[in-house]
Amino acid sequence: MKRLSLIDSAFLMLESRETPMHVGGFNLFTLPEGADEQTFLHGLAEGMRTSDKLQSPFGDKLKVGRLGTLGPLYWEEDTSLDLEYHIRHSALPKPGRFRELFALVSRLHGTLLDRNRPLWEMHLIEGLQNRQFAVYSKFHHAAIDGVRSIHLTQSMYSTNPNERIHDSPLSISARERYLAAIGGQPATEQELRNVAEALKSTFDSSAHLLGALRKYVGAWTGSGGSLVVPWQNVPKSTINTRVDGARRFVAQSWPFARIRAVGKALDGTFNDAVLAMSAGALRRFLLNHGELPRESLKAMVPVSLRRPGDVDSSNAVGAISADLATNIADPVKRLQAIKASMEAGKDMFKDLSTTEASLFLQLMQLPGLVLMPLGLGTRFPPYSTVISNVPGPRQPMYWNGARLEGIYPASIVTEGIAMNITLVTYDQQVDFGIMACRRSLPQVQRFIDYLEDSLVELEDAVGISSQPPSAKTRAKKKVAAGKKSPAGAKARAKSTAGAQAKAKAKAKAKAKAKAKAKTRLTAKARVKTKTSGSPRARVKAKAKAKARPKLAAQ
């Protein structure tokens, strides 16, 4: 048996019907050429169900003592595991658009996991257009974090489109194959190294923690500079409300190079650009609802504390509080304020070891363990929202020949934080997943448009022209909330060319109309000058001008 850490246990203690504490998302695939959809998906499902020894967390269930979640908690092997229950096959109603897929993911993500079984589910979803299918999965946050989920994804798939994996991707053999590919360390060696580091850091941990606490207190007393801490000056907004169990999910992809170029132009990081893009979208969202607070929104930004080679830890994550500067209209100044806030947050953690950072994070989150069970999370929210950036595989991945087109994360909505923004970098793209409370934010699908508007605003501010997408970019599958998917690269290229031709025709017509209008105004001026002397001539000229056909509305 393996004992859960305090952070892992907290996700179980804070869970309720209104706030399920699982993470997940859906992966989008394109079927191999010539493959029959139903036959292929049934083969994938059967392949996952034929395994005796599963890697963690697929074969482990929760063991609770007499004190329930308030006492010590352990993972133990489930001796009566039913893979038919955990691996399910679903089909979308016609016409199988992303609108129907998002509705299904929203419903699946709003239901609690059964604590009498291993805390995970996987749904193979058929019925999408253009020979695509999706795999929605969810895992309890007590079992994995975002980085661990990416390790699981990579252990299940291959970089070779011709490779066919015959053992279950959930099996220990799949894990060992993945560790061999990345040069990872066996768990026993990793554990020994962790113990050695813990013993080594015992002598200076108190000094490091004291230094971090001084910076934390300094932020509260006004001497922390750009440092932001939880519960400090967090304004009220529609995002910081009570939530119920119903969820609404939307997703979209952007080119990685496009977002990185914005950060580079302002001497910032990719993550700085992502935060600025999200901050601009939040500002537009609240402005359009007439609810933009004077105080800036604050975001919790998770940071990985995972050691290199560690693929087994359930949660190895810290958190930085970021000032999103939503009270600043200028996008450049907004990004600079975000950058200064993130640098101050990183500076607070820079001298801490992984163990020290984990302990410090637990100390910072203690008020939340008291406020949330008492229902006070809405009155005293620690942050306005959560914005999480999870690094994914930077090369195309395949599952028995089916190309992985995107990894769209779905994360946690909690009391007082009704929206979660999570993104995964995959191949040459950035896949955003937006999860929100359906009751609090019923129109969250518009947030996708606000993200695009915010990115364009940043590009315009730094002088980056938005060029037409390249053929490679057009060939990629782009997920749009509720919109139909173009049928393949050829159709996408044709669609883009048609759109460009239509835009040129519209611009040409507009210029022609403008020229006609100018000619008409000049003619009217001549008539007025010519007929200014004679009343009869003025009446005659006026009647003639009235008879002239008007310009059509463009």
N, C-alpha and C positions, 0 to 999 in steps of 0.2 A: 504494500500500500504506500501511497505517496501523499504526504500532508499538504494541504493548500496553504498558501501564504496569506497574510492579512489582506493584501490587495485582492487576491482571488476570492477570498471569502466575502469581502465587502460587496462584490457584484451579486452574490447570492442573498446577502442580508438586505440589500436595498431593492431587490426585485419585488414587483407587485403586478397585478393584472394591468394596471395603467402604464407601468414602466417595465416591459420585458427587457432583460439584460443580455440579449444575444446580439452577435454581429454576424454579418454574412454578405450576401449580394448575389448577383448572377453573372455567369460567364457566357458570352455569346460566341457561337461557333457557326462555321459554314461546313456543310456536309462534304465529304470527299466526292470527287467527280464520279458519277455513275452509281453512287450508293443509294439504296432505298432507305427512306427516313425511318420508318417503323422498324424494319429489320436491324438497321444500324443501332438505333437507340435501345432496342431490346437486348442486343449483343453487349452494349456498354453496361446496361443494368445487371445483366447476368454475370458479366465479368467482375463487377464490384461485389456481388453477393457470394462469390465462390472463394472465400478466404477464411482460414481457421485462425491465423495469428494476425491481429490488426495492430497498426501503429496507434500511439496515443494521439487524440482522445477517443478514437472510434470504438475501442473496446472497453472503455472505463466508465463506470457509473459512480455516482456520489454515495459516500457512506457517511451517515449523520449519527451522532451519539444522542444521549438522553437530553442534552441541552439544545438540540436542534442546530440551527445555523449560528447560535451564539457560542457554541462549544467548538472543539476541534473538528475539522472536516478532512476527509480523505478521499482519494480516488482508489477504487478497487476494481478488479476485473469482473465484468459481467458474464457470469457463467451460463446465462440463458438469453444471450443476445439474439434478437430477431432482426436480421438485416432487411427482411421484407418490409418491416415497419419504417425503418430509417431511410431506405432508398425507394423513392416513389416515382411513378411515371404519370405525367399530366399532359393534357392537351389544351391549347387555347381555343376559345370560340372564334369562328370566322368573323372578320377577315384576317385575323392573326397579325394585327399591327402591333407596334410597340405600346400603343395605348392599352391594349388588352394585356400585354405582358406586364406593364407597370401596375395595372390593377391587380393582377394575380400576385405579384411580388409584394405589393402593399398589404394584401390580405394575409399572405403566409407570414410576413414579418411581424404582424400584430398579434400572433398567437404564442402562448407560452410553451416552452419545451417541457416534456414530461420528466420530472426529477427522479422517477423510478427507473428510468432507462438512461443509457449514455446520452449526453446533452448535445445532440446534433441531429440534423435532418438534411437530406439531399433530394431534390426534385428535378428529374429530366423532363423538359418541357418541349413538346413538339407543336406543330401547327403554325409556326412563323412563316412569313413569306420569304421568297428568294432562297429556298433550300437552307434555311438557317434553323438552329435550335438553341435552346438555352439550358443552363444548369443553375438552378437556384440552390444555395446551401446556407445553412445557419448553424452557428456554434455558440454555446454559452460563453460569455466573456470571462467567466471563471476558468474556462479551459484553454482559450487561446486569445491572443491579441492580433492586431493587424499584420505585424511582421510574421508571426507564426502562421497565419492563414496563407500568406504568400508562399512561405516554405512548403506548406501542404499542397498548394496549387502546383508549384514547380515539381514536387515529387510525384504528382499524378500524371503530368504531361511530358512531352518530349520536344526537343528543338528540331528533330528530324521528321519531315512529313511522311517518310516512307517506313518509319519504325512502327511496329505493331507490338504492344505490350500485352502479354498473355496472363500475367499474374494481376491480382486485384490492385488498383492504385491506392487502396486503403491499407494494404498489407505492410508488414515490417520489411519485406523484401523490397518494396517500392521505396521505402525510407532509406534502406541501406544503399540502393542503387543511386539515389539522389545524393547522399552523403559522399559516395565515392566520386560522383561527378563534380561536386563543388569542393572536394578536399576537406569536408567537415570532420570534426573530431568525434570519436565515440563518446557516449554519454558519461561513462565512468571516468574517462580522462578529463572531460570538461568539469565534472563534479569535483575532482581532486584539485584542479586548477582554481576553481571557485573557492574551495576551502583554504588553499594556500594564500590567495589574495585577501580573503577575509581575515586570516591571522596576521598577515603583514600590515593591513590597514587599521588594526585594532589600536595601535599606539598613537596614530595621528587623526583618527576619526573625529574625536571630540573637537579638535582645533578646526577641522574643515567644517563641521556642522555649525560650530559657533560663528564662524565667518559668514556662512550662508544665512544664519538666523539674524545676524546683525544687518545684513542687506535687506532682509525681509522686513524687519522692524523699521528700518530706515525708510522704506517705501510708505509705511503707514504714518510715519511722523513728518513726511514731506521732504526728506533728505535722500530719497532714493533715485533722483534724476528721472530717467525714462522707464525705470522698473515699474511694472504693474503686477499686482498680486491679487489672488482671488478675494471676492467680496468688497473690493475697494472701488468706489465710485461706479458701480454697475447700474446703468439707467434702466428704467422700466420701459418695456415695449411689448408689442403683441407677441414677440418671440418668448418673452419671459412670463408665461402664463401656466395655468394648470393644464395637464394633458390627460387624455384618456387612452384606451388601448388601440384605437383605430389609427392606421398610418396611411400616409400618402407618399409615394416614391416616384422620383423622376431622375433621368440620367442623360448625360451628353458627353461627347468627346471633343477635345481640341488638340491641335498639333503641339507637341512638346516644344519644338523650336520657336513657335510663335510666342509662347508665354515666357520662355527663357530669354528671348531677345529683349523683352521689356525690362526684365530684371537686370540684364547685362547693361542696357543703355543707361540705367540709373545707378550703376555700381552696386547692385544688390544681387541677392541669390534668386534661384528659381522659386524657393519657398516664399521669399519676400513678394515676388510678383503674384504668386497664387493668393496670398493673403490680401494684397492690394486689389486684385481682381474680385475676390469675394467681398471685400469691404465696400467696393464701389457698387456691387450688386445689392448688398444689404441697404446701402444708403438710398438707392433708387426704389427698392421695395418699400421701405418705410416712408419715403417722400410721397410716393404714389398713393399711399394710404393716409397721408397727412399725419403721420405719427413719428417722424424723425425726432428723437430726443436731442436736447442741447448737449448733453454729455455724450462722449464717444462710446460706442459699443466695445465690449471686451470679448476676447475669444480665448478659449483653452486650446492650446496647440500641443498635442502629444509629441514627445520626442522619445526615440528608442534608446533604452539603456542596455540593449542586448549585446553581449560580447560577440566578437567574430567567431563563427563556427557554432554558435549556440542555436540549434533549431528545435530544442525541446522545451524551453521555458514557456509556461502558459502566458504570463504577463511580465514583461521586462520593459516597462514604459514609465517615463516621467512626464511632466507637463510644464509648459511655459504659458504665462498669461500675456497675451498680446493686446496692445492698444490698436484698434482697427481705424482710429482717426476718422470715423464717419461724420464727425462735426466739421471736417475740413473739406471744402468744395473743390479745391485744386487737387487733381489726381497725383501730380508729382509730389507736392508737399505731403499728401496723404501717405504715399509709399515711403517717403523719407521718415515720417513719424513712426510708421509700422516697423521699418528697419531698425530704428534706434531702440524701440521697445523690445524687439526680438534679441538684439545684441545685449541689452541689459539683462534679459532673462537667461540667456546662455551664460553670461558672465557669473550669474549666481550659482550655476551648476558646474562651472569649469574645473574647480578644484576637488570636486566630490568624486569618489569612486562609485561604481554601480550600486554597491550595498548602501553607501551613505546617501546617494541620491534617492534610492528607494525609500529609505527611512525618512528623509526630509520630506518627500512627497506625501508620505502617510501622515506626518505631522501637519502639513498644510491642509490636508483634506479632512482632518478630524471634525471640524465644525459641520461639514456636510453629512457625516454619519449621525449627527444629532438632529440637524434641521430637517432632512428629508423624511425620516420616519414620523416626525411631528407635523408634517404637511406644511412646513414653513419655507420650502424651497422656492416657492413663487415670490414670497415677500422678501427673501434674502438670497437671490441667485448669486452663485460664485462667479458666473460668466454670462455673457449674452448668448453665446453659441459655442459650438465646437467645430474647429476646422482642422482636419487631420490629413496629412500627406504621407501615403504609404508607398515606398519604392517597390516597384514590381519588376518582372523580368524585362530586360531591354532588348530582347530578340523575339521573333515570332515563335509561338508555341503551338503544338499539335497534340490532339488526342486520337490516337490510332488513325491518323490522316485527316481528321477534321481540324481545320484551322481555327485557332482561338482569335476572335476578332476584337474582343474587349473584355475588361474586368471591371465591373461596375459595383462598387461597394455599397452596402446598406448597413448603417450603424445604429446607435442607440439614441433615443429621445427620452429625456428624463423630466421630472417635475421641475418647472421653472426654466427649462431649456427646450423649447418646442421644435427646434430645427437643428439638424446635424449635417455638416458638409464634409464629406470624405472623398478623397481622390486617390487613384492609383496610377502611377506612371508605367505604361506598358508599351514596349516596342518604341515607335516614334510618336506616341500619342499620350494624352492625359485624360483618363476616364473619371468623370465626376459622378457621384451618387448623392442625391439630396433626399434625406429622410425627414419627414415632418409629421406632427400631430394633425390628423385630418380635421378635427374640430377647431383647433386654434388657427391653422394656416391652410384653409381649404383651397386656396389658389396658388399653392407653392409651385405649380408647373410654370408659372410666369417667371420664376427665378432663373430658369435657363436662359431666357431672353435677356434678363438683366445682367447675367454673367458675360454674355457676348457684348452687350452695350458697354459694360465696364472695361472689357479688354480693348475694344475699339477706342474708347476714351483715353486709355493709357497709351496706346499706339500713336494716336494723334498728338498727344502731349509731348512725346519724345521724338516725334518726327519719323515714325516708322510707317511707311505706306502699306496698306493691306493689299498685297498682290493676289491675283487669282490663284487658287490652289493648283499645285503641280499635278501631273497625271498620276503620280504615286499616291498623293494625298486623296485625289478624287476616287481612286480605286479602293480606298479603305472604307470600311463600313462606319457610317456616322450615325449614332443613335440620337434621335430627336424626340422630344416628348410629344407623343400622340401623332407623329407624322409617319407617312408611309416610307418604306425603304426603297431606294432605287434598285432596279434589278440588274446588279452586276456592274463591273467597271465600265463596260461599253455603254450601258444605259446612263451611268453616272456622268461619263464624259459627254454624251449626247445632251443630257439634261443641262449640264453646265454651259455647253456651247450655246444651247437654245436660250438659256437665261441671259448670257452675255449679248447675244444678238438682239434679244428683246429689249435689254437695257440700252443698247446703242440706238435702236429704232426709236425708243421713247425719248432719248436725249435729242435725236435729230428732229423729231416732231416738235419737241419743246422749243428748240432753237428757231425752227421755221415759224412757229406760232408767235414767238417773241418778235421776229422780224416783221411779220404781218401787222402785229399790234403797233409796232413803231411806225410802220408806213401809214396805218390808219390814223394814228395820232397826228402825224405830219400833215396828212390830207385835211383833217379836221381844223388844224391850225391855219392852213391856207384858205379854207372855206371861210373861217371866222374873219380872217384879215380882209378877204376879198369882199365879203358881204356886210362889213361893219357899217357902211354908209346908208344903204337902202333897206327899210323895213321889209318891203316885198321880197327883195333878194335874200334877206336873212331867212324868211319863212320858207322860201323855195329851197334854199340850201339845206335847211334843217330837215325838210321832208325827204330830200334826196339822201341825206346821211342816215336817216331812220330806215329807209328802204334797203340800205346796204346790209348784207348778211353778217351776223355776229360770229366771232371766233368760237369754235367748239371747245368745251372744257377738256383739258388734258388729263 
